[in-house]
Amino acid sequence: MSRPYIKKLSFTLLDSITDKDPMVQEQVCSALCSLGEAQPDETLRACEEYLRQHDKLAHPYRTKILRAMETILSSHIHDLDKDTASAVILLASSEMTRTKELDCDWQQAASSVLVAVGKRFTNQVMEEVLNRFQPGMLPHSSVLHTLANLSMSNDVLISYLKLWVPSNPCEILSLTAFDMVPFLPSILSTMLPMLGMAKQDALKVVFCCALQHFSESILEYLANLDQAPDPTVRKDTFGADIFGAYDFLFHHWLQSRDAKLRLAVVAALGPMSHLLPSERLEEQLPKLLPAVLGLYKKHAETFQISKSLGQILEAAVNVSSRTLEVQLEALLVALHSQKGQGSSNCSVHEIGCPSLMLESVPRTC
């Protein structure tokens, strides 16, 4: 089928997206995805052009079109040519930042399109997103979401591919957006002054999620350093900025009255603890461990607290910390209490059994 025909067919379908019947709307999206299976590049071009030409189309309908585009991209990212990718990136970036509402479905759909394109066209996506991430100005929340999700998608994809392509790890790294890690030093140094500018708890949560996923991505990179695109990257490349962010989160946001923010902070502190300089971690442990243990009394759902505590204990053991022995009694009381209660909606493999955490703590006879 020729490109003009695909465009005409796509536009006919898209004109029906505003039908009052939700079933018709779903059928339109399904038909778009089917068309995208056969002609992904042309269908994506048609969707991009349609949204650009129909600027007044209501948000719910724009969201449905963007979700259809993400579905096509997820299956056919390697069929996308560079020009189409550039057009889709510009569209999604514009759609994502047109409203300042937080947690808007429209924003999330546009962000997901960027993340899907970024799995192949990392540099182009990063260039566009970083244009909206400028020093001294609070970024749009969706910009942070996108940066975090780009980082997060790497770790999931790498872990998955290792199960199926263990013989060629270098190919795994090149297939992912693992190339994002070299961007992180400048991103972190730009982000650090922004933390004090954030006033809304919802935006603070987004910052925490971004720091969590950045830290996880860095740790994944360092764990595969012998196969990484840039083997000169070291933990101390990120140490100063990670400590600056850690210090701010610990002293300013961890004691927030907002439960969601507290959990977001502790979720970030877990992987961040592995990137702190050894002397900084040893210095912080006498304050950090009691603070994390104290959260057990404030939250009925303790999955994230236990997961992060396990990460912090592992980081402490890795640097042969002497603080753990002093904290042993408090750890025993808190962890045995959690072991008795059980943690809902999680597994031992996800958070580490309390008994296993305790086995990592050095003891004297």
Salt bridges, closest charged atoms under 4 A:
GLU26 OE2 - LYS64 NZ 3.13
GLU37 OE1 - HIS76 NE2 3.25
ASP41 OD2 - ARG3 NH2 3.55
GLU48 OE2 - ARG52 NE 2.63
GLU49 OE2 - LYS7 NZ 2.62
ASP55 OD1 - ARG98 NH2 3.37
ASP79 OD2 - HIS76 ND1 2.89
GLU95 OE2 - ARG62 NH2 2.71
GLU95 OE2 - ARG98 NH1 3.30
GLU128 OE2 - ARG132 NE 3.37
ASP201 OD1 - LYS204 NZ 3.80
GLU216 OE1 - HIS213 ND1 3.16
GLU220 OE2 - LYS162 NZ 3.11
ASP247 OD1 - HIS251 ND1 3.01
GLU283 OE2 - ARG280 NH1 3.44
GLU314 OE1 - HIS274 NE2 3.71
